[in-house]
Amino acid sequence: MAKGAIIVGAGPVGLMLAGELRLGGVDVAVYDRLPAPSGESRGVGFTRRAAEVFDQRGLLARFGDVEWAQGHFGGVRIDFSKLDDNHFSVRGVPQFRTEEILEDWLRELGVAVHRNHEVTGFTETEDGVVVSFEGPDGPGEEEAQYLVGCDGARSVIRKTAGIDFPGWDATRGMYMADLVGAGVRQRPIGEQVPGGMVMAFNLENGVDRIVIHDEKLRPHEDKSQLTFQVVADAWQTMTGESLHHAEVRWISSFTDTTRQASEYRKGRVFLVGDATHIHMPAGAQGMSVGVQDAVNLGWKLAAAINGWAPDGLLDTFQSERHPVGEQLMRNTRAQTRLYLTGDEMEPLRAVMRELVESPDVARHLAGQVSGLDVRYEVGASGHPLLGLRLSPDREVELADGGRLRVAELLHTARGVLITNGDSAEAAELAEGWSDRVDVVTGSWVPSDVPSGSGEDPEAVLVRPDGHVVWAAPDGGKLRDALERWFGTAR
């Protein structure tokens, strides 16, 4: 029998999506061309919303004690402590550590990751997709109902599907290196220097990451030809400090190339993560938005494979996540110019520093980077929570006196209807969807965590990805929301 889904790419996004599908009861496999994880880490943290997503699946605790970091927009500091919601991001977690945690999770869930299997193409059939690959034992094929490309900026799946990848070519470049024993002065959000910008921060266990932007620099197209001598010379030229004595763990280069796939879905083929959007790193957004893409798609694709997805549910992946990608392109391009342009940009930086003193401006910019400002169109209106995420830190007190956080209620990747004792009618109605939606009866624990609406809702229906699709009072009809997002009752 064909698998429910095949995922190409075992980075954080592909691994997260595989876990989401498995929680949804789907038989899923992951293919990756590398024989083993690379151990490299372009990303070294994740945004607040990505942290919440991990928390919703019980994964955040596996990262141990993490460093919560203040933020900035293009080098202009934003004081998160003055904002109502918690926008603090996680810093200092290398991408390979995130991959280790997610792969351990998949192992527990019984999901196979097929390494040293390079997918070379696919053929779409009437009721599935046949995937071709080169593996350790030679060429092979496997069939699945759906195929998802999480295979990065040079995505084979995107190219084979014929999906356009328009955008902007590189105008500038940067060097990056992870060093031991560098003894470098810390510059965690970057520092303007004559001719460019330099950044340095502790990654983990005495490893420092440095980033260099020289206005004249054009990174090596062939990164295998890039040497540490070149990177260290550039650092010394720009700062007067020598790093030549340091031990090198990893070096790389990147540009501000910015592109977004025109379609996130084509028939039975989907694209997620860097296969859909690439940009200059800014605020740990790239992997974080990809993880949110995965959690948006996972439960919907599982619903389609399990046969209960309502009409049009899969199409909402494009309608909900493509605009988020567009905003990502816009804000990273804006940050790149603000951050990396020379002295001629200083008057605008000064104006921005004044503007972010306004709570409304700070909240707007912080929300874009943290991911907390994402609101989906959910087919109803009348309640301010509709379309937003429900804060995973809110607590519900149950009838037996126990307490559960919203994040804990979402560990199973099912929908959740949270009601109070006066909402028995809502709870009774939702019984028709009990194979897809959990009903939790209790009362909200008083909290400083913002509800998003000024006061707590009487009842609220939350999708598996944590977004609100119905709330009482004045949030529309519960039956309409259940049918729109969770299909026909049993």
Salt bridges, closest charged atoms under 4 A:
GLU20 OE2 - ARG57 NE 2.69
ASP27 OD1 - LYS3 NZ 3.28
ASP32 OD1 - ARG115 NH1 4.00
GLU52 OE2 - ARG48 NE 3.83
GLU52 OE1 - ARG49 NH1 2.69
GLU52 OE2 - ARG389 NH2 2.83
ASP55 OD2 - ARG405 NH2 2.47
GLU67 OE2 - ARG91 NH2 2.52
ASP85 OD2 - ARG389 NH1 2.97
GLU100 OE1 - ARG97 NH1 3.45
GLU103 OE1 - ARG115 NH2 2.66
ASP104 OD1 - ARG107 NH1 2.69
GLU108 OE1 - ARG62 NH2 2.89
ASP169 OD1 - ARG259 NH2 2.25
ASP178 OD1 - ARG209 NE 2.69
GLU191 OE2 - ARG185 NH2 3.08
GLU191 OE2 - ARG187 NE 3.40
ASP214 OD1 - LYS216 NZ 3.45
ASP233 OD1 - HIS244 NE2 2.65
GLU241 OE2 - ARG187 NH2 2.81
GLU247 OE2 - ARG249 NE 3.68
ASP256 OD2 - ARG172 NE 3.70
ASP293 OD2 - HIS277 NE2 2.92
ASP293 OD1 - ARG321 NE 2.71
ASP315 OD1 - ARG265 NH1 2.84
GLU320 OE1 - LYS300 NZ 2.79
GLU320 OE2 - ARG463 NH1 2.92
GLU326 OE2 - HIS322 ND1 3.53
GLU346 OE1 - ARG349 NH1 3.30
GLU346 OE2 - ARG353 NH2 2.44
GLU357 OE1 - LYS82 NZ 3.81
ASP360 OD1 - ARG363 NH1 2.86
GLU377 OE1 - ARG484 NH2 3.44
ASP393 OD2 - ARG48 NH2 3.29
ASP393 OD1 - ARG405 NH2 2.86
GLU395 OE1 - ARG403 NH1 3.86
ASP435 OD1 - ARG436 NE 3.01
ASP438 OD1 - ARG414 NH2 2.81
ASP456 OD1 - ARG394 NH1 2.65
ASP465 OD2 - ARG463 NH2 2.65
